[in-house]
Amino acid sequence: MPRVSSKTIVSPAPTDTIATPAENGAAVGKGSSIERIAQDIATAIVEKRLPPGTWLREEALGRVYSVSRTKVRAALLMLSKDKLIEMIPDKGAFVSQPTVQEAREVFAVRRILESEVVRLFIANARPRDYQVLEQHIKFERTALRQSPAMGTVREKVLGDFHVALAEATGNHTLTELVRELVARSSLIAMLYHSSNDPHCSSDEHSDFLRICRKGDVEGAVACMTEHLERIEASLELGTDKPDRQLDLVKALLA
């Protein structure tokens, strides 16, 4: 998804109210940049305000951001490169609807890439990197103590742990790949009704970091692999889900 660092940890909102783009600080109005429009849409997708299959109407986006369709199309093309949306000729842009096969492939690639992330992290991590990740785990647990309705906040925070871990390796290319796959995993979890227990995920993050501190590379790799396998197993991947479309303006400004 459009690149925003996860190093700055922001406390979750006190309620489960979904903010509008303007309330989120997005530049809704004249002067909105292509990158800002893409980031705003990407955030709405990851936070489940724009479910898979949503029709991203260029006209509606142009009205929301007071920009030309050319600028809107450029933002949509950015998102399509990250596989968050699909551009269908003569039909338009839609939030991606990953198939069962694609879902399995995403998690298979995550296990491969994140195993390498673990190895690089243990080899290069400084005390400060461990402190940042420990702080993130505390943040996860704070989010888990909030209202049960804050599921989207919790899921995003849990995914951000994996991005923060990749950032700590200092390998920017690997970090961007992990960030994209985490965003796609959020779409998959939305479409295939993940039953993942967020408390379990946070506990597994803590166990994983403890193994890393011991310098047990293979143990940490095994821990991360099992963690991702459990998340995949929590998905209902028996059949593809039916199409689902929403009006873009209503979804963004609800």
C-alpha positions in Angstrom: 0.0 0.0 0.0 1.2 3.6 -0.3 4.2 3.9 2.0 3.6 5.2 5.5 6.1 4.3 8.2 4.8 2.2 11.1 7.6 3.5 13.4 5.3 6.2 14.8 2.8 4.3 17.0 -0.5 6.1 17.5 -2.8 5.2 20.3 -6.2 3.8 19.2 -9.3 6.0 19.2 -11.4 5.8 22.4 -14.5 4.7 20.5 -15.3 2.5 17.5 -16.5 5.4 15.4 -15.1 5.4 11.9 -13.7 8.8 11.1 -14.4 10.6 7.8 -11.3 11.4 5.6 -11.5 15.0 6.8 -11.5 13.9 10.5 -8.5 11.7 9.8 -6.6 14.7 8.5 -6.9 13.7 4.9 -6.7 16.4 2.4 -10.3 16.3 1.2 -10.6 19.3 -1.1 -8.6 21.3 -3.6 -4.9 20.5 -3.7 -5.2 16.9 -2.6 -2.1 15.1 -3.9 -2.2 11.8 -5.8 -0.2 10.1 -3.0 -2.6 11.5 -0.3 -5.7 10.2 -2.2 -4.1 6.8 -2.7 -3.1 6.7 1.0 -6.6 7.7 2.1 -8.2 4.9 0.0 -5.7 2.4 1.1 -6.4 3.2 4.8 -10.1 2.8 4.2 -9.5 -0.6 2.6 -7.2 -1.8 5.4 -9.7 -0.5 8.1 -12.5 -2.4 6.3 -14.5 0.7 5.4 -14.1 -0.4 1.8 -14.7 -4.2 1.6 -13.6 -6.4 -1.3 -15.6 -5.8 -4.4 -16.3 -2.2 -3.7 -16.6 -0.1 -6.9 -14.2 2.8 -6.7 -16.0 5.3 -9.0 -13.7 7.9 -10.4 -16.5 10.5 -10.5 -17.3 10.0 -6.8 -13.6 10.3 -5.9 -13.2 13.4 -8.0 -16.1 15.0 -6.1 -14.8 13.9 -2.7 -11.3 15.3 -3.3 -12.2 18.1 -5.7 -9.7 16.9 -8.3 -9.8 15.8 -11.9 -10.5 12.2 -13.0 -6.9 12.1 -14.3 -5.6 12.7 -10.9 -7.9 10.1 -9.4 -6.9 7.5 -12.0 -3.2 8.1 -11.2 -4.0 7.4 -7.5 -5.9 4.2 -8.4 -3.0 3.0 -10.6 -0.7 3.3 -7.5 -3.1 1.1 -5.5 -3.4 -1.4 -8.4 0.4 -1.9 -8.4 0.2 -2.9 -4.7 -2.7 -5.3 -5.5 -5.1 -3.5 -3.3 -7.4 -2.7 -6.1 -8.1 -4.3 -9.6 -8.5 -2.2 -12.7 -11.0 -3.9 -15.0 -11.2 -2.6 -18.6 -14.5 -1.0 -19.5 -15.8 -1.5 -16.0 -13.6 0.5 -13.6 -11.6 0.0 -10.4 -12.7 -2.3 -7.6 -11.2 -3.2 -4.3 -9.5 -6.5 -4.9 -11.3 -9.8 -4.1 -8.5 -12.3 -3.7 -9.4 -15.9 -4.6 -8.8 -18.8 -2.3 -5.7 -19.7 -4.3 -4.4 -16.1 -4.0 -5.0 -16.2 -0.3 -3.0 -19.3 0.2 -0.2 -17.9 -2.0 0.0 -14.7 0.0 0.5 -16.6 3.2 2.9 -19.0 1.6 5.0 -16.0 0.4 4.7 -14.4 3.8 6.1 -17.4 5.5 9.1 -17.4 3.1 9.8 -13.6 3.4 9.2 -13.3 7.1 11.5 -16.2 7.9 14.2 -14.1 6.2 13.0 -11.0 8.2 13.5 -13.0 11.4 17.0 -14.0 10.5 18.0 -10.5 9.5 16.4 -9.0 12.6 18.3 -11.3 15.0 21.5 -10.7 13.2 21.2 -6.9 13.1 18.8 -5.8 15.9 19.9 -3.2 18.4 18.5 -2.8 21.9 16.5 0.1 20.6 14.8 -2.2 18.1 13.7 -4.6 20.8 12.4 -1.6 22.8 10.3 -0.4 19.9 8.8 -3.8 19.3 8.1 -4.3 23.0 6.4 -0.9 23.1 4.3 -2.1 20.1 3.2 -5.2 22.0 2.1 -3.0 24.9 0.2 -0.9 22.4 -1.5 -4.1 21.1 -2.6 -5.0 24.5 -3.9 -1.6 25.2 -6.0 -1.9 22.0 -7.3 -5.3 23.1 -8.6 -3.8 26.3 -10.7 -1.3 24.4 -14.3 -1.9 23.3 -14.9 -5.3 21.5 -16.2 -3.3 18.6 -12.7 -2.0 17.8 -11.8 -5.1 15.8 -10.5 -3.1 12.8 -8.1 -1.1 15.0 -6.8 -4.3 16.6 -6.3 -6.1 13.4 -4.3 -3.2 11.9 -2.2 -2.9 15.0 -1.4 -6.6 14.9 -0.4 -6.4 11.3 1.8 -3.4 12.0 4.0 -5.5 14.3 5.2 -7.5 11.2 5.9 -4.3 9.3 7.8 -2.8 12.3 9.8 -6.1 12.6 10.8 -5.8 8.9 11.7 -2.1 9.3 14.1 -3.0 12.0 16.1 -5.2 9.6 17.2 -2.1 7.6 16.2 -3.8 4.4 13.9 -1.3 2.7 12.9 -3.5 -0.2 12.0 -6.4 2.1 10.0 -4.0 4.3 8.0 -2.8 1.3 7.2 -6.4 0.3 6.1 -7.3 3.8 4.0 -4.1 4.1 2.2 -5.0 0.8 1.5 -8.6 1.9 0.2 -7.5 5.3 -2.2 -5.1 3.6 -3.3 -7.9 1.3 -3.7 -10.2 4.2 -6.1 -7.7 5.8 -8.3 -7.9 2.6 -8.2 -11.7 2.8 -9.2 -11.7 6.4 -12.1 -9.4 5.6 -13.3 -11.5 2.7 -12.8 -14.9 4.3 -14.1 -14.1 7.8 -11.0 -14.6 9.9 -11.7 -16.1 13.3 -8.3 -15.2 14.5 -8.1 -14.5 18.3 -6.3 -11.1 18.6 -5.2 -12.0 22.2 -3.5 -15.1 20.9 -1.7 -13.1 18.2 -0.4 -10.6 20.6 0.8 -13.3 23.0 2.5 -15.0 20.1 4.3 -11.8 19.2 5.5 -11.6 22.8 6.7 -15.2 22.8 8.4 -14.6 19.4 10.3 -11.6 20.7 11.5 -13.5 23.8 12.9 -16.2 21.6 14.7 -13.6 19.5 16.3 -12.1 22.5 17.9 -15.5 23.2 19.5 -15.5 19.8 17.7 -18.7 18.8 17.3 -18.1 15.1 15.7 -21.4 14.1 13.4 -21.3 17.1 12.3 -17.8 16.2 11.8 -18.7 12.5 9.7 -21.7 13.6 7.7 -19.5 16.0 6.9 -17.0 13.2 6.0 -19.7 10.7 3.6 -21.3 13.2 2.1 -17.9 13.9 1.4 -17.3 10.2 0.1 -20.8 9.7 -2.4 -20.4 12.6 -3.6 -17.1 11.1 -4.2 -18.7 7.7 -6.0 -21.7 9.4 -8.4 -19.2 11.0 -9.7 -18.2 7.5 -12.8 -19.8 5.9 -11.0 -20.8 2.7 -13.5 -23.5 1.6 -15.2 -21.4 -1.1 -14.9 -18.1 -2.8 -17.2 -15.4 -1.4 -19.9 -13.7 -3.5 -19.4 -10.2 -5.0 -20.1 -7.3 -2.7 -20.3 -3.7 -3.9 -20.7 -0.4 -1.9 -21.1 3.1 -3.0 -17.7 4.8 -2.6 -18.9 8.1 -1.3 -21.1 6.5 1.3 -18.3 4.2 2.4 -15.7 6.9 2.7 -17.9 9.4 4.4 -20.0 7.1 6.6 
